[in-house]
Amino acid sequence: MAVHEIRIDPRLTLREEPATGHNRWHPDIPPVVRCEPGDEVVMETRDAFDGQMGPGATLKTVEAPDLDVVHPLTGPVHIEGAQPGDLLEIEILEIVPDGYGYTVQVPGFGFLRDVFPEPFIVRWRLEDGWATSGDLPGVRVPAAPFMGTIGLSPGHEALARITARERAAMERGGFVLPPSADGAVPADPGIAARGLRTIPPREQAGNVDIKQLGAGTRLYVPVDTPGALFSAGDAHFAQGDSEACGTAIEMNATLRVRFALHPGEAAAKGIRGPRFARSDYWVAPQYAAPRSFYATTGMSVGRDGEVAAEDATQAARNALLEMIDHLGERGWSPQQAYAICSVAVDLKVSQLVDVPSFLVSAFLPEDIFAG
């Protein structure tokens, strides 16, 4: 077994150090390293906004960030022998946090973007396994680091198919960032103009924001292009289910992974998207299922009384809005409450059977206020 390293200079943006990674998905991006199945790779990663939200960031920065540079990924890593139809097992061995993190509410972005049109930032100190902030005094969030964006490149056929379906979604009025050469890394015109943006998750994973993908988890992703072309970035110190405001506790980090290849398994079993597994608790049990909590609920009924039949989105909105109201009763401003929801509150579907109204519950762990 060999160990490979991809090191970055955190003082530089990806555009200033393009040999370390990319911020578009495209199968023609050349690999940074090549490894064999069974090898380990250590990768230093940049935060989701590529340094824009550092300690000196202001509300003006948050109000109008450069979205063309989201998310800077480290990689790709070429796994020798990987071919379309294989299943790549990515064992997440370690994620080492940086000392600074942030949570931002960018106007026009996030689940409740219509309710929260103003910019907001929480700057976090990350140390001794906890995140604390003068912007949210009295809140202490336990460490549960994971990579928000982690996955493989699509092949050329999938690239064309995904581009077409996302263009159609944009034409229907959906929130879509189409391919754009502005800010793209690599800047090669053939890649920059066609590469997929990193915002949505897709069949080869990517921006999945699954908080259970911490150290000890095994992620399985179907291979769609020779070499698999693995990349990661957008590390999170902690996150609530749903990452409601669009950001968690964002940070730089160091990731260590090991690869195993299962030839032909994705094709043979019809595996079309990422799966993951582990054999123990992903965090201490009291944080995986809060021992002390307060929960609000939301049904798929609008506040105007109109039923949105079988609409889990409406139910989730209502559960979050009720939680924000509850936190307001406890003295938090609406934007502080929204940030707390994004980094600590879990959304659970409680009822998907009794139509027309689904039910979603929002769980607030009381332990985050103990510090």
Buried (B, 14 or more C-beta within 10 A) or exposed (E): EEEBEBEBEBEBBBBEBBEBBBBBBBBBBEBBBEBEBEBBBBBBBBBBBBBBBBEEBEEEBBBEBEBBBBBBBBBBBBBBEBBBBBBBBBBBBBBBBBEBBBBBBBBEBBBBBEEBEEBBBBBBEBEEEBBBBEBBEEBBBBBBBBBBBBBBBBBBEBBEEBBEEBEEBEEEEEEBBEBBBEBBBBEBEEBBEBBBBBBBBBBBBBBBBBBBBBBBBBBBBBBBBBBBBBBBBBBBBBBBBBBBBBBBBBBBBBBBBBBBBBBEBBBEEEBEBBBBEBEEEBBEEEBEEBEEBBBBBBBBBEEEEEBBEEBBEBBBBBBBBBBBEBBEEEEBEBBBBBBBBBBBBBBBEBBEEEEEBBBBBBBBBEBBBEE
